[in-house]
């Protein structure tokens, strides 16, 4: 619980001081990329309700940001599909896990929204 509260506090501070690009990068680095990331816990069926609440808030926060590449409307739709899937997982809806795995496809999202690396 302390870890979740700290994550939310860090996210709130990030929202107030970081650019949209930085906010998205930090959210991905903390919640999606590490081996013990909440997003990976969700995919394994190991996320607690607190984890799910934290990730829902994270995705809602990045949803409000403008992606560094691609259309804002498509970004919002992608984020909304992740939140909807997370809510289904939290509600123990049988379709939630498959919807989450479809919504959290890293490559599909990066191809559209992540800018190419600078040399």
Secondary structure, DSSP 4 states (H G I P E B T S, - for coil): -HHHHHHHHHHHHHHHHS-HHHHHHHHHIIIIISTT-HHHHHHHT---HHHHHHHHHHHHHHHHSPPSSS-HHHHHHHHHHHHHHHHHHHTT-TTHHHHHHHHT-HHHHHHHHSPPPP-
